[in-house]
Amino acid sequence: MNKPILVVMAAGMGSRYGGLKQMDPVDDQGRVILDYSVNDAIRAGFEEVVFIIKPEMEEAFRETVGQRIDGRIKYSFAFQLLDDIPDGYEVPEGRVKPWGTGHAVRSAREIIKGKPFVVINADDYYGRNAYKLIFDFLTAQADMVGAGKSDKDSVPTYGFVAYSIENTVTENGSVARGVCKADADGYLTEITERTQIEKRPYGAAYTEDGGNTWTDIPAGTPVSMNFWGFTPDFLDELDARFPKFLDETLKSNPLKVEYFLPFVVDEVRSEGKARVKVLHTPDKWYGVTYKEDKPALVEALKKINAEER
């Protein structure tokens, strides 16, 4: 049985944070968020990780995270290149922006082909529970297929770790989140990308008109933080839909349009070609969307280190 591979999207530069936050130390030992993420993944059972980066980042990764995980887990690199697009297409003149998270995962297609895989952001700390949830979920899916116990007429089942909205917002500005709805059996029925969400005492609220009006998001509402678990077939869907995406968007917004992973997931789901299990975690998510977010992250990791002693 192929164990799930961890795929880490790390090519982004973190424009709002101001610098390469993936390499910014978060403790007095010089470790970065990725060190903690990989440690949690190893504890959950992962044996292989792929870092999706820009080529110019490889040396920094090898000298930091690479050295600390060497011998503990197999790791490799996939490069997100602007010109890695289907034959017959060209990069628009003046475009420097990467093609988005869907394109990032597609960049690792030769390494992860034929295997279940989990996708996370490099600059998010998700908590240990999340890795165990997704690893066990994908392992169970693979075991059912291997034992011939899955329904041959059923569609593939993906999964994602969902956080309560109040556990993902920051005091320091607005955030973007995929706000989710699920049916009675825990399968995703809707995911809506909200690009301007702010914290509130009762949970959060979002605006679509620059702050003139706000809509409440109650505490407990599940949101996606880009922690996805996929069966191998999803890679084919991701690759096959990319040309259509380019056809529909390049003319209208050639320099900035992005191929977002959640959009592809929801498209596949809405067409009935897959279902998506919502895996709830009670953990708090930590990230560094803004520089002011870092102290809370550092304090949380201190507590984790203290508990391990």
C-alpha positions in Angstrom: 0.0 0.0 0.0 1.3 3.5 -1.0 1.4 5.7 2.1 0.3 9.2 1.6 3.0 11.7 0.6 3.1 15.2 2.2 3.2 18.0 -0.4 4.3 21.4 1.0 3.5 24.5 -1.0 6.4 26.8 -0.3 7.0 28.9 -3.4 5.2 32.0 -2.2 7.1 34.9 -0.8 4.5 36.1 1.7 3.9 39.6 0.3 1.8 40.9 3.2 4.2 39.5 5.7 7.1 41.1 3.9 9.8 38.6 3.1 10.5 34.9 2.8 8.6 33.9 6.0 9.0 30.2 5.3 12.7 30.6 6.4 12.0 32.9 9.4 13.0 31.3 12.7 10.3 30.8 15.2 12.3 29.5 18.2 15.6 30.0 19.9 17.0 27.0 18.1 16.6 28.5 14.7 13.8 26.2 13.6 11.1 27.4 11.2 7.4 26.5 11.0 8.2 23.8 8.5 10.3 22.0 11.1 7.3 21.7 13.4 5.0 20.7 10.5 7.4 17.9 9.3 7.8 16.7 12.9 4.0 16.4 13.3 3.8 14.6 9.9 6.4 12.1 11.0 4.6 11.4 14.2 1.4 10.8 12.2 3.1 8.2 10.0 4.3 10.1 6.9 7.5 8.8 5.4 8.0 11.2 2.4 7.6 14.9 1.8 7.8 17.0 -1.3 8.6 20.7 -1.1 7.3 22.9 -3.9 9.6 25.8 -4.2 11.2 28.2 -6.7 14.6 27.0 -8.0 16.4 29.9 -6.3 15.1 28.7 -2.9 16.6 25.2 -3.0 19.9 26.0 -1.4 18.3 27.8 1.6 15.9 24.9 2.1 18.7 22.3 2.0 20.8 24.3 4.5 17.9 24.8 7.0 15.0 22.4 7.0 16.7 19.8 4.8 19.6 19.4 7.2 17.3 19.0 10.2 15.1 16.4 8.6 17.7 14.5 6.7 17.6 10.8 7.7 14.2 11.2 9.4 12.0 11.4 6.4 12.6 11.1 2.6 12.4 14.5 1.0 12.6 16.0 -2.5 11.9 19.2 -4.4 9.5 20.2 -7.1 9.9 23.6 -8.8 7.0 25.8 -9.6 8.0 27.4 -12.9 6.1 30.1 -14.7 6.6 28.5 -18.1 5.4 25.1 -16.9 2.1 25.3 -18.8 0.5 23.0 -21.4 1.8 22.8 -25.0 0.4 25.5 -27.2 0.2 28.1 -24.5 2.6 31.0 -23.8 3.3 33.0 -20.7 1.7 36.5 -21.2 4.2 39.2 -21.7 4.9 41.0 -18.4 3.6 38.2 -16.2 5.8 37.4 -13.2 3.1 36.1 -10.8 3.0 32.3 -10.3 -0.2 30.5 -11.5 -1.6 29.7 -8.0 -1.9 26.8 -5.7 -3.4 24.4 -8.3 -0.5 25.0 -10.6 1.9 24.5 -7.6 0.6 21.0 -6.9 0.6 20.2 -10.6 4.4 21.1 -10.5 4.9 17.9 -8.4 3.0 15.6 -10.7 6.0 13.4 -11.7 6.9 12.8 -8.0 3.5 12.1 -6.6 1.9 10.4 -9.6 -0.1 7.2 -8.6 0.1 7.9 -4.9 -2.3 9.5 -2.3 -1.1 12.8 -1.2 -1.7 15.6 1.3 -1.2 19.3 0.5 -0.4 22.0 3.1 1.0 25.5 3.2 4.5 26.0 4.3 3.8 29.0 6.4 0.9 27.6 8.5 1.1 25.7 11.7 -1.8 23.3 11.8 -1.4 21.3 15.0 -0.6 17.6 15.4 -4.2 16.4 15.3 -4.6 17.5 11.7 -1.8 15.3 10.3 -3.2 12.3 12.1 -6.7 12.9 10.9 -5.7 13.2 7.3 -3.1 10.4 7.3 -5.6 7.9 8.9 -8.3 9.0 6.5 -6.3 8.5 3.3 -4.8 5.2 4.6 -8.3 3.9 5.3 -9.3 4.9 1.7 -6.4 3.0 0.3 -7.0 0.0 2.5 -10.6 -0.3 1.3 -9.5 -0.1 -2.4 -6.7 -2.6 -1.8 -9.1 -5.1 -0.1 -11.7 -4.7 -2.8 -14.2 -3.3 -0.2 -14.9 0.0 -1.9 -18.0 0.4 -4.0 -16.8 0.2 -7.6 -19.7 2.5 -8.6 -18.8 5.2 -6.1 -16.7 8.2 -6.9 -13.3 8.9 -5.3 -13.4 10.4 -1.8 -11.1 13.3 -0.9 -10.8 15.0 2.5 -9.7 18.2 4.1 -9.0 19.3 7.7 -11.6 21.9 8.7 -11.0 24.5 11.5 -13.6 26.5 13.3 -13.5 30.1 12.0 -12.7 31.6 15.4 -9.5 29.5 15.5 -8.1 30.9 12.3 -8.6 34.7 12.4 -6.1 37.3 13.6 -6.3 40.6 15.6 -4.0 42.2 13.1 -6.0 42.5 9.9 -8.2 40.7 7.4 -7.7 37.2 6.1 -9.1 35.0 3.3 -10.7 31.8 4.1 -12.7 29.1 2.3 -16.0 29.0 4.2 -17.6 25.6 4.1 -20.9 23.8 4.4 -21.4 20.0 4.9 -24.3 17.6 4.7 -25.6 15.4 7.6 -23.0 12.7 6.7 -20.1 15.2 6.9 -19.5 15.6 3.1 -18.7 19.0 1.7 -21.7 20.7 -0.1 -20.3 24.2 -0.6 -17.1 26.1 -0.2 -17.1 29.8 -0.7 -13.9 31.9 -0.9 -14.2 35.0 1.3 -11.2 37.3 0.7 -11.8 39.9 3.5 -12.7 38.3 6.9 -12.1 40.1 10.2 -12.3 38.8 13.8 -15.3 39.5 15.9 -16.1 38.6 19.5 -18.7 36.1 18.3 -16.6 34.6 15.6 -15.9 36.6 12.4 -17.5 38.7 9.7 -16.8 39.2 6.0 -17.3 42.1 3.6 -17.7 42.1 -0.2 -17.9 45.8 -0.7 -14.7 47.2 0.9 -16.1 47.3 4.4 -19.4 49.2 3.8 -21.4 46.2 4.9 -20.5 43.1 6.9 -22.0 39.6 7.1 -21.5 37.5 10.3 -19.8 34.2 10.3 -20.8 32.4 13.5 -18.3 30.7 15.8 -18.0 27.0 14.9 -18.3 27.6 11.1 -15.9 25.3 9.4 -13.3 26.8 7.1 -10.6 25.4 4.9 -7.0 26.3 5.5 -5.6 24.5 2.5 -5.0 21.2 4.3 -6.2 18.7 1.6 -6.0 14.9 1.2 -6.3 13.4 -2.2 -6.5 10.0 -3.9 -4.2 9.7 -6.9 -6.9 10.4 -9.5 -7.1 14.1 -8.4 -3.8 14.8 -10.1 -5.3 13.8 -13.4 -8.2 16.2 -12.8 -5.9 19.0 -11.9 -3.8 18.5 -15.0 -6.8 18.0 -17.4 -8.6 21.2 -16.3 -5.7 23.5 -16.5 -6.0 24.2 -20.3 -9.7 25.1 -20.0 -8.8 27.4 -17.1 -6.2 29.2 -19.3 -8.7 29.5 -22.2 -11.3 31.1 -20.0 -9.1 33.5 -18.0 -6.0 34.6 -19.9 -7.8 37.1 -22.1 -9.5 38.9 -19.2 -6.7 38.9 -16.7 -3.4 37.7 -18.2 -1.0 39.0 -15.6 -2.7 38.1 -12.3 -5.2 35.2 -12.8 -4.5 32.2 -10.6 -5.5 28.5 -10.8 -6.6 28.0 -7.2 -6.7 24.5 -5.7 -10.0 24.9 -3.8 -11.7 26.0 -7.0 -10.6 22.8 -8.8 -11.8 20.6 -5.8 -15.2 22.3 -5.8 -15.5 21.9 -9.5 -14.8 18.2 -9.4 -17.2 17.8 -6.5 -20.0 19.8 -8.1 -19.8 17.7 -11.2 -20.3 14.5 -9.1 -16.8 13.2 -10.0 -15.7 13.1 -6.3 -17.0 13.7 -2.8 -15.1 15.5 -0.1 -15.1 14.5 3.6 -14.9 17.3 6.1 -12.5 16.3 8.9 -13.0 18.6 11.9 -10.2 19.5 14.2 -10.5 21.4 17.5 -7.0 22.7 17.2 -6.1 26.4 16.7 -4.4 27.3 13.5 -1.4 29.6 13.7 0.2 31.5 10.9 2.1 34.7 10.1 -0.2 36.5 7.7 1.2 39.7 9.3 4.4 40.4 11.1 2.3 41.1 14.2 1.1 37.5 14.2 4.5 36.1 15.0 4.6 36.5 18.8 1.4 34.4 19.2 2.9 31.6 17.0 6.2 31.7 18.9 4.4 31.4 22.3 2.3 28.5 21.1 5.4 26.6 19.9 7.1 27.3 23.2 4.2 25.5 25.0 4.6 22.6 22.6 8.3 22.3 23.3 7.7 22.5 27.0 5.1 19.6 26.8 7.7 17.4 25.0 10.3 17.8 27.7 
